[in-house]
Structure formats: structure tokens, C-alpha cells
Amino acid sequence: MIPLSELKVGQKGIVSYIENTEVKRRFLEIGLVNGIFVECILESPFKSPKAYFIKGASIAIRNNDASYVMVEVI
């Protein structure tokens, strides 16, 4: 398992754990929950934020927030 922030462009994973932080509620609202498929699709020139494909939508998440989400790379 690695943090979501460490996924490279083109890598895919399945969310296995989200730390209980103040951003967890926002993650749940956008559909980022345990067991969901995610793919890193874009990376900004300064490496943060990255864009992820989540439930049919492209969502940009800052690396410091994405580090609270653990994923299994597939």
C-alpha cells in the first residue's frame, strides 16, 4: 500500500484506508471511499496537485491531502 499522493500518472489503485482527518469528510462527499477505483491522470508542473479519475469525474487533490489516503496499486 502507498499513499494516493505517490501514484504516478497512469497508475491505478483501489482505496483501502482513509485516515480520520478534517479532509476525510470532503473525500467522502466526492465519492472517495474504501474499495473505490482511482487512477492518477495528470500532474501539475510543480507535482501538486494531481488529478485523479474517481467515479467518472476528474478531481484535483493536493498532495498533502492525498497523503491521508492509502491505496493498493493494481
VMD Tcl script that draws the C-alpha trace (Angstrom):
set ca {
  {0.00 0.00 0.00}
  {1.11 3.52 -0.78}
  {-0.37 6.98 -0.20}
  {-2.56 8.28 -3.02}
  {-0.10 11.15 -3.43}
  {2.59 8.68 -4.59}
  {0.58 7.30 -7.52}
  {2.30 8.21 -10.77}
  {0.44 9.34 -13.88}
  {-1.19 6.29 -15.46}
  {-1.12 4.19 -12.29}
  {-4.34 2.77 -10.89}
  {-5.29 1.69 -7.42}
  {-8.06 0.78 -5.04}
  {-8.63 2.83 -1.88}
  {-8.07 0.69 1.17}
  {-7.93 3.21 4.02}
  {-8.59 6.91 4.69}
  {-7.13 8.47 7.82}
  {-9.62 10.20 10.08}
  {-8.75 13.85 9.41}
  {-10.66 17.04 8.67}
  {-10.41 16.31 4.92}
  {-12.00 12.86 5.24}
  {-15.48 14.38 5.06}
  {-14.61 16.13 1.79}
  {-13.24 12.88 0.39}
  {-16.46 11.08 1.28}
  {-18.51 13.83 -0.41}
  {-16.66 13.38 -3.72}
  {-17.04 9.61 -3.57}
  {-13.54 8.72 -2.42}
  {-14.41 5.80 -0.13}
  {-12.86 2.43 0.73}
  {-12.91 0.00 -2.18}
  {-13.25 2.64 -4.90}
  {-11.09 2.55 -8.04}
  {-8.81 5.59 -8.66}
  {-6.40 6.50 -11.42}
  {-3.83 9.30 -11.49}
  {-4.41 11.07 -14.81}
  {-2.50 14.37 -14.60}
  {0.25 16.00 -12.59}
  {0.88 19.73 -12.33}
  {4.34 21.12 -13.22}
  {5.19 21.51 -9.52}
  {3.93 17.96 -8.70}
  {0.96 19.19 -6.64}
  {-1.96 19.00 -7.15}
  {-2.54 15.84 -9.15}
  {-5.74 14.97 -10.99}
  {-7.43 11.66 -10.29}
  {-10.22 9.85 -12.12}
  {-12.78 8.99 -9.43}
  {-16.27 7.65 -10.19}
  {-16.38 9.12 -13.71}
  {-15.00 12.55 -12.80}
  {-11.59 14.21 -12.78}
  {-10.78 15.54 -9.32}
  {-7.68 17.58 -8.39}
  {-6.30 16.84 -4.93}
  {-3.29 18.44 -3.27}
  {-0.53 16.01 -2.34}
  {-0.66 16.89 1.35}
  {-4.38 15.94 1.41}
  {-3.88 12.86 -0.80}
  {-1.27 11.54 1.62}
  {-4.10 10.65 4.05}
  {-5.50 8.09 1.59}
  {-3.85 4.68 1.30}
  {-4.26 2.72 -1.95}
  {-3.33 -0.71 -3.24}
  {-1.68 -0.34 -6.64}
  {-3.18 -2.58 -9.32}
}
mol new
graphics top color blue
foreach p $ca { graphics top sphere $p radius 0.5 }
foreach p [lrange $ca 0 end-1] q [lrange $ca 1 end] { graphics top cylinder $p $q radius 0.2 }
display resetview
